[in-house]
Amino acid sequence: MAFSERGGGVSAPPFASLNLAGHVGDDPGAVDQNRAVFVGATGLSAWRHRLTMAEQVHGERIALVDAATAGAGAFAAYGPPPISATDSLITTAPQVPLALCFADCVPVVLVAPGPVVAVVHAGWRGALASLPGKTACRMATQTACDVAQVRAYVGAHIRDCHYEVDEVLLSQFVNGFGTFARAESGGLDLDAVVSASLERVGVARCNIARLGTCTAEATDRFFSYRAEDGVTGRHAALACIL
């Protein structure tokens, strides 16, 4: 598994430089070069053509990736499109790298015995819908393992100090998850909500690891949709069974 940062690629501003998303207006050729760099850095170059991505729509659909769907969206410039309208990818197939893109939303990589891995895109809609927890349950069902065996790795995302939302939305989170969703800063604490989503289905708290970095405060390292006025690239979370 791996989380990318924004440096080391070939994209020009405002997508500089390791933009991995093909839908933000960047040159598709540059995106594909960047993906090759990222996949290569993880030691998975031999399976670059099997990289599988999704058309992320801030929904709660979970897709199981198998040999037939491996490689969907692998290349921005050509080839099959990404898996449609999906924000969580799961696979039990070896040598199939899964990747989703982010620029403030919460990246979650899940691994469990089977083996099985997943990558989850949890913006506020996905977090409110408990998509991380639902994905963990789907993984356990898929491989007949215990949810308590799932390990979660949470990458860089926007933190509560920079994530103000309206009172109506914040109230939905407080009602659904508890008062901890409203941080002391007054913002929405996505990190706490994602962790609660996982713990509620049985993922052990000690099995949840967090990077703890705020994308809006670290735009030298990560892309941030809010901090960069909506025009920026995307970093990625990746998982693969070797």
C-alpha positions as CSV (number, residue, x, y, z in Angstrom):
1,M,0.0,0.0,0.0
2,A,1.1,3.6,-0.6
3,F,0.0,7.2,-0.4
4,S,1.4,9.6,-3.0
5,E,2.4,13.2,-2.5
6,R,2.4,16.0,-5.1
7,G,6.1,16.2,-5.9
8,G,8.2,14.3,-8.5
9,G,5.9,14.4,-11.5
10,V,5.8,16.2,-14.9
11,S,2.5,18.1,-14.7
12,A,2.6,21.9,-15.1
13,P,0.9,24.4,-12.7
14,P,-1.8,24.4,-11.4
15,F,-1.4,20.6,-11.4
16,A,2.2,20.5,-10.5
17,S,3.6,18.1,-10.4
18,L,2.6,14.5,-9.6
19,N,-1.1,14.8,-10.5
20,L,-2.6,11.4,-10.9
21,A,-6.2,12.3,-11.9
22,G,-7.4,12.4,-15.5
23,H,-10.5,14.4,-14.9
24,V,-9.1,17.8,-13.6
25,G,-8.0,19.3,-16.9
26,D,-4.4,18.2,-16.9
27,D,-2.7,16.8,-20.0
28,P,-3.6,13.1,-20.2
29,G,-0.1,12.3,-21.4
30,A,1.4,13.9,-18.3
31,V,-1.0,12.1,-16.1
32,D,0.0,8.8,-17.5
33,Q,3.7,9.6,-17.0
34,N,2.9,10.5,-13.4
35,R,1.0,7.3,-12.8
36,A,4.0,5.4,-14.2
37,V,6.3,7.2,-11.8
38,F,4.1,6.5,-8.8
39,V,3.4,2.8,-9.7
40,G,7.2,2.4,-10.3
41,A,8.1,3.9,-7.0
42,T,5.9,1.2,-5.3
43,G,7.7,-1.5,-7.2
44,L,4.7,-2.4,-9.2
45,S,5.8,-1.4,-12.7
46,A,5.2,-4.9,-14.1
47,W,1.5,-4.4,-13.3
48,R,1.1,-0.8,-14.5
49,H,-1.4,-1.9,-17.1
50,R,-3.5,-3.5,-14.4
51,L,-3.9,-0.4,-12.4
52,T,-7.6,0.0,-11.6
53,M,-9.3,3.3,-10.9
54,A,-12.8,4.6,-10.5
55,E,-15.0,7.5,-11.5
56,Q,-15.4,8.9,-8.0
57,V,-18.8,10.6,-7.5
58,H,-18.8,11.1,-3.7
59,G,-21.3,8.2,-3.4
60,E,-21.3,5.0,-1.5
61,R,-21.0,2.3,-4.2
62,I,-18.4,-0.4,-3.5
63,A,-17.0,-2.4,-6.5
64,L,-15.3,-5.7,-6.4
65,V,-12.4,-5.8,-8.9
66,D,-11.5,-9.1,-10.5
67,A,-9.4,-10.2,-13.4
68,A,-12.1,-9.1,-15.8
69,T,-12.2,-5.5,-14.6
70,A,-8.5,-5.1,-13.8
71,G,-7.0,-2.2,-15.7
72,A,-10.2,-0.1,-15.8
73,G,-9.0,3.5,-16.0
74,A,-5.3,2.5,-16.0
75,F,-4.5,5.1,-18.6
76,A,-5.9,8.6,-18.9
77,A,-5.0,9.0,-22.6
78,Y,-6.5,5.8,-23.9
79,G,-7.9,2.4,-22.9
80,P,-11.0,1.3,-20.9
81,P,-12.6,3.9,-18.7
82,P,-12.5,3.8,-14.9
83,I,-15.1,1.9,-13.1
84,S,-18.2,4.1,-13.2
85,A,-19.8,5.9,-10.2
86,T,-17.7,4.2,-7.5
87,D,-15.9,5.4,-4.4
88,S,-14.6,2.2,-2.9
89,L,-12.7,-0.6,-4.6
90,I,-12.0,-4.1,-3.2
91,T,-10.0,-7.0,-4.7
92,T,-8.8,-10.4,-3.7
93,A,-6.9,-10.7,-7.0
94,P,-3.1,-10.6,-6.9
95,Q,-1.1,-8.2,-8.9
96,V,-4.0,-5.8,-9.4
97,P,-3.1,-2.3,-8.0
98,L,-6.2,-0.3,-6.9
99,A,-6.0,3.5,-6.7
100,L,-8.3,6.4,-6.0
101,C,-7.6,10.1,-6.1
102,F,-7.9,12.8,-3.4
103,A,-7.5,16.5,-2.7
104,D,-8.9,17.0,0.8
105,C,-11.2,14.0,1.1
106,V,-10.1,11.1,3.3
107,P,-8.1,8.3,1.8
108,V,-8.5,5.0,3.5
109,V,-6.6,1.8,2.7
110,L,-7.9,-1.4,4.2
111,V,-6.2,-4.8,4.4
112,A,-7.3,-8.1,5.8
113,P,-6.6,-11.8,5.7
114,G,-7.7,-13.6,2.6
115,P,-5.8,-11.7,1.4
116,V,-8.1,-8.8,0.5
117,V,-7.4,-5.1,0.1
118,A,-9.5,-2.0,-0.5
119,V,-9.2,1.7,-1.2
120,V,-11.9,4.0,0.0
121,H,-12.6,7.7,-1.0
122,A,-14.4,9.3,2.0
123,G,-15.5,12.8,1.5
124,W,-18.2,14.2,3.7
125,R,-20.9,12.2,1.9
126,G,-19.0,8.9,2.1
127,A,-18.1,9.5,5.7
128,L,-21.7,10.3,6.6
129,A,-22.8,7.1,4.8
130,S,-20.2,5.1,6.8
131,L,-18.5,4.0,3.6
132,P,-15.2,3.0,5.3
133,G,-17.1,0.7,7.7
134,K,-19.3,-0.7,5.0
135,T,-16.2,-1.5,3.0
136,A,-14.6,-3.3,5.9
137,C,-17.8,-5.4,6.3
138,R,-17.8,-6.3,2.6
139,M,-14.2,-7.3,2.8
140,A,-14.9,-9.6,5.8
141,T,-17.9,-11.2,4.0
142,Q,-15.9,-11.7,0.8
143,T,-13.1,-13.7,2.5
144,A,-14.9,-15.0,5.6
145,C,-12.5,-13.2,8.0
146,D,-13.4,-11.4,11.1
147,V,-13.9,-7.6,10.8
148,A,-11.6,-7.3,13.8
149,Q,-8.8,-8.5,11.6
150,V,-9.1,-5.6,9.2
151,R,-6.3,-3.0,9.4
152,A,-7.0,0.6,8.3
153,Y,-4.5,3.2,7.1
154,V,-5.8,6.8,6.9
155,G,-3.9,9.2,4.7
156,A,-3.6,13.0,4.6
157,H,-6.9,14.9,4.4
158,I,-8.4,18.2,5.3
159,R,-8.6,18.5,9.1
160,D,-11.3,20.2,11.2
161,C,-9.4,23.5,11.6
162,H,-9.8,24.1,7.9
163,Y,-13.1,22.3,7.3
164,E,-16.0,24.5,8.1
165,V,-19.4,23.3,7.0
166,D,-22.9,24.6,7.5
167,E,-24.8,23.9,10.8
168,V,-27.4,21.7,9.1
169,L,-24.7,19.3,7.8
170,L,-22.7,19.4,11.0
171,S,-25.9,18.5,12.9
172,Q,-26.4,15.4,10.7
173,F,-22.9,14.2,11.7
174,V,-23.5,14.9,15.4
175,N,-26.8,13.1,15.3
176,G,-25.3,10.1,13.4
177,F,-21.9,9.8,15.1
178,G,-21.9,11.9,18.3
179,T,-20.7,15.2,19.5
180,F,-17.1,14.4,18.7
181,A,-17.9,15.1,15.0
182,R,-18.0,18.8,15.9
183,A,-14.3,19.6,16.7
184,E,-13.2,22.2,19.2
185,S,-12.4,24.4,16.3
186,G,-16.1,24.3,15.3
187,G,-15.3,22.4,12.1
188,L,-16.2,18.9,11.0
189,D,-13.8,16.3,12.2
190,L,-13.7,13.8,9.3
191,D,-10.9,11.9,10.9
192,A,-13.0,11.1,14.0
193,V,-16.0,10.2,11.9
194,V,-14.1,7.8,9.6
195,S,-12.5,6.1,12.7
196,A,-16.0,5.8,14.3
197,S,-17.3,4.3,11.1
198,L,-14.7,1.6,11.2
199,E,-14.9,1.0,15.0
200,R,-18.7,0.6,14.9
201,V,-18.4,-2.4,12.6
202,G,-15.7,-4.1,14.7
203,V,-12.4,-2.8,13.5
204,A,-10.1,-2.5,16.5
205,R,-9.0,1.0,17.4
206,C,-5.4,-0.2,17.6
207,N,-5.7,-1.4,14.0
208,I,-6.4,2.2,12.7
209,A,-3.2,4.1,11.7
210,R,-3.4,7.8,10.7
211,L,-0.9,10.0,8.9
212,G,-2.4,13.0,10.7
213,T,-1.4,15.6,8.1
214,C,-3.8,18.3,6.9
215,T,-3.8,18.8,3.2
216,A,-4.9,22.4,3.5
217,E,-1.9,23.2,5.7
218,A,0.6,21.2,3.6
219,T,0.0,22.2,0.0
220,D,3.8,21.9,-0.6
221,R,3.3,18.1,-0.2
222,F,-0.4,17.5,-1.0
223,F,-3.1,18.8,-3.2
224,S,-6.0,20.7,-1.5
225,Y,-9.2,21.6,-3.3
226,R,-10.2,24.1,-0.7
227,A,-6.8,25.8,-0.2
228,E,-6.2,26.0,-3.9
229,D,-9.6,27.4,-4.9
230,G,-10.8,24.3,-6.6
231,V,-8.2,24.1,-9.4
232,T,-5.5,21.6,-8.5
233,G,-4.3,18.1,-9.1
234,R,-4.9,14.9,-7.1
235,H,-2.7,12.6,-5.0
236,A,-3.7,9.0,-4.6
237,A,-3.9,6.0,-2.3
238,L,-2.9,2.6,-3.6
239,A,-3.2,-1.0,-2.5
240,C,-2.1,-4.2,-4.1
241,I,-1.9,-7.9,-3.3
242,L,1.5,-9.2,-4.4
